[in-house]
Amino acid sequence: MPQIGTSKVSRWDQHGREHVVRVERTGAQRTISCDTCDWRKSAQFLPWLKAQEHLAEAHQATVDPTPGSG
């Protein structure tokens, strides 16, 4: 049975709104989906990088809310 897991990449835009892209893993396959605009993409390699790129390009969300990230 394939292993399933979900993680998320979140960034804030210049207006203080949070945007989240979820990375869902089923076995070796990963699907990334944006909570803000319902964008979805299959990504086998570097899904978190592709999630960050989507947030920056589509939503201008580049501020990392995690402590110690800046």
Phi, psi and omega per residue, in radians:
M1 nan 2.312 -3.109
P2 -1.193 2.573 3.103
Q3 -1.438 2.298 -3.117
I4 -2.006 2.354 3.102
G5 -2.643 2.688 3.137
T6 -2.318 2.378 3.016
S7 -2.351 3.069 -3.113
K8 -2.469 2.683 3.016
V9 -2.073 2.142 3.133
S10 -2.173 2.483 3.105
R11 -2.463 2.706 3.087
W12 -1.856 2.568 3.053
D13 -1.604 -3.111 -3.071
Q14 -1.209 -0.192 3.106
H15 -1.718 0.096 3.104
G16 1.447 0.198 3.110
R17 -1.543 2.427 3.119
E18 -1.560 2.395 3.059
H19 -2.138 2.380 -3.048
V20 -2.216 2.326 2.974
V21 -2.032 2.212 -3.138
R22 -1.698 2.456 3.086
V23 -1.981 1.993 3.140
E24 -1.869 2.281 -3.087
R25 -1.976 2.234 3.015
T26 -2.245 1.786 -3.047
G27 1.131 -2.193 3.139
A28 -1.573 -0.208 -3.097
Q29 -1.527 2.444 3.091
R30 -2.218 2.397 3.081
T31 -2.106 2.282 3.108
I32 -1.930 2.404 -3.117
S33 -2.490 2.426 -3.096
C34 -1.648 2.232 3.098
D35 -1.231 -0.453 -3.068
T36 -1.359 -0.813 -2.995
C37 -2.123 0.120 3.134
D38 1.100 0.347 3.042
W39 -1.173 2.408 3.121
R40 -2.385 2.580 3.113
K41 -2.730 2.506 3.031
S42 -1.527 2.351 -3.103
A43 -2.532 1.927 3.136
Q44 -1.399 -0.609 -3.094
F45 -2.069 2.414 3.068
L46 0.917 0.890 -3.106
P47 -1.132 -0.558 -3.118
W48 -1.227 -0.631 3.076
L49 -1.154 -0.735 3.110
K50 -1.144 -0.601 3.085
A51 -1.141 -0.776 3.112
Q52 -1.095 -0.706 3.121
E53 -1.106 -0.738 3.115
H54 -1.080 -0.792 -3.130
L55 -1.069 -0.720 -3.126
A56 -1.223 -0.755 -3.057
E57 -1.366 -0.790 -3.033
A58 -1.469 -0.533 -3.019
H59 -2.171 0.014 -3.069
Q60 0.888 0.638 3.129
A61 -1.753 1.828 -3.047
T62 -2.191 -0.083 -3.091
V63 -1.526 2.071 -3.135
D64 -1.421 2.104 -3.080
P65 -1.396 -0.104 -3.091
T66 -1.331 2.444 -3.136
P67 -1.082 2.447 3.090
G68 1.351 0.215 -3.103
S69 -1.550 -0.156 -3.088
G70 -2.049 nan nan
